[in-house]
Amino acid sequence: MLHKIGGKRWTGGVIINQQLVAIFPEVVRHVILSLEKGKQQQLEEVRLRQLRPIELIFTDGVFYIKQDQRILSQSPIDAMIATPEICQRFLNLVSQHSLYTLEEELQKGYITISGGHRVGITGKAILQDGKVTHLRDITHFNIRVAREVKGAGQHFIPYIYNKDGLQNIMIVAPPQCGKTTCIRDLARIVGNHHKVAIIDERSEIAGCLHGVPQFDVGLRTDVLDACPKAEGMMMMIRSMSPDLLIVDELGREEDGRAIQEAVYTGVRLIATLHGSRITDVTKRPILRSLIAERIFSYYIFLDRSKGPGTISTIYDNQLQKIEYVQTMVSQSC
Amino acid sequence: MLKLVGSFITVLTSTWLGFHLAMQVRQRPKQIRQLLTAFSLLRSEIQYGNRPLFEICKLISVREIDKIADIFRFSYEELQKNEGDTTYHCFHKAIRQVWGQTSLKGTEKEIFLDLCSVLGRSDRLDQIQHIDRAKEQLQVVEEKARLEQEQYEKMFRTMGVLGGVLVVILLY
């Protein structure tokens, strides 16, 4: 697979193995396996919406499965429909016939499956005291394929390492722009030299299966799987004495407080956040105090203008736009 | 001589039939109680163990005995395949294979299948409510089966022997 990322081309991508394809509905499984390897590796998402066409999203666009020929087409006309049976079978596969074991996941709206792949789900929300307690009538699925792109983090290295050593950086991007892929590779690069601790709340970064990372996250990297970020950061600092903490998708207020606690212990941090513009991001309550205290040395914004993981803009700790250094990759890493 | 042998076989067959029917009515409440124990285990594993259904079935198949264990072992094998079949379908396959070898009747089967149609498809609280309802229904059926046992077990045995003797007398 070739992506233009940060002005350079990446090679690598998702490995379509039996474990991953087994989760797909039968018709999707056949189509994906019949594709050439290069195209397989471009697969980003499979979306099932009950009684609507099954959608396959590749790096180069959205495709549908032609009903009669079972080949890919960019037109939704005559496309294969996600029947209630297909949706039900898929839900059984994902939940292992045991939705009650996924109560917490159903509250959050996604399930992480082995290999670090994430299945987003929606249906009818059941509320109790104004809070979502459960999802019923689950009819929409989004299977997000986790990808391992070695080299995806190289472009961030000049910002993580400088003359003062490791730096705190925040990677900001809308969904599907490669945030998790980038920090996974950063963990691998930095984790081959320094002690790195990943707090993998959604089991997406390391894709742990029974506690063992399924992705290469570095020789010296420790992973705390499925633990809330705020709690996990302090746990890792106390127990594993890391040089660098990595957390994905900050969102709750307590995450911000935990970051303040963590960085003042002397540990460095790489975090990601959903967002697309600096003006929007600075208004988010979670970031206000972190910006005021200049905790992060750099805010790196990603987009998909040249493929997932393209560095669009970089701001320093005073939110001044700085020039993107493309070529300065640390040889030590 | 031939008549004597024929009479002996008739009495033997009739006695066997009587004892078989008596065993059926004796076994039924016992197997319903085993099913109730299995449901209790299912309930506690869902409530406290948070184990997936296939693991619970495996656990029950180890703890229970005889045919009830077989139902859950077959269900475990079907669920374990994880081929996307519905939960109901997996249990139904297992029940179809084993039910004929048990002393259980259609009423218990209906209660079991009703529960299977909701198993694994909702949150924990809902699952527990369904299991409790199934247990209550089974308890009523078990009480009836126990009364039937008291009423018919001895009768079937006696009628088996006497019926055979009666046929022999009539034939002579």
Chai-1 contact restraints between the chains, C-beta under 6 A:
chainA,res_idxA,chainB,res_idxB,connection_type,confidence,min_distance_angstrom,max_distance_angstrom,comment,restraint_id
A,R89,B,G84,contact,1.0,0.0,6.0,A-B,restraint_1
A,N92,B,G84,contact,1.0,0.0,6.0,A-B,restraint_2
A,L93,B,G84,contact,1.0,0.0,6.0,A-B,restraint_3
A,Q96,B,P52,contact,1.0,0.0,6.0,A-B,restraint_4
A,H97,B,L53,contact,1.0,0.0,6.0,A-B,restraint_5
A,H97,B,L79,contact,1.0,0.0,6.0,A-B,restraint_6
A,H97,B,T87,contact,1.0,0.0,6.0,A-B,restraint_7
A,H97,B,G120,contact,1.0,0.0,6.0,A-B,restraint_8
A,S98,B,P52,contact,1.0,0.0,6.0,A-B,restraint_9
A,S98,B,L53,contact,1.0,0.0,6.0,A-B,restraint_10
A,S98,B,G120,contact,1.0,0.0,6.0,A-B,restraint_11
A,L99,B,G120,contact,1.0,0.0,6.0,A-B,restraint_12
A,L99,B,R121,contact,1.0,0.0,6.0,A-B,restraint_13
A,Y100,B,I46,contact,1.0,0.0,6.0,A-B,restraint_14
A,Y100,B,D123,contact,1.0,0.0,6.0,A-B,restraint_15
A,Y100,B,R124,contact,1.0,0.0,6.0,A-B,restraint_16
A,Y100,B,Q127,contact,1.0,0.0,6.0,A-B,restraint_17
A,T101,B,N50,contact,1.0,0.0,6.0,A-B,restraint_18
A,T101,B,P52,contact,1.0,0.0,6.0,A-B,restraint_19
A,E103,B,D123,contact,1.0,0.0,6.0,A-B,restraint_20
A,H134,B,D123,contact,1.0,0.0,6.0,A-B,restraint_21
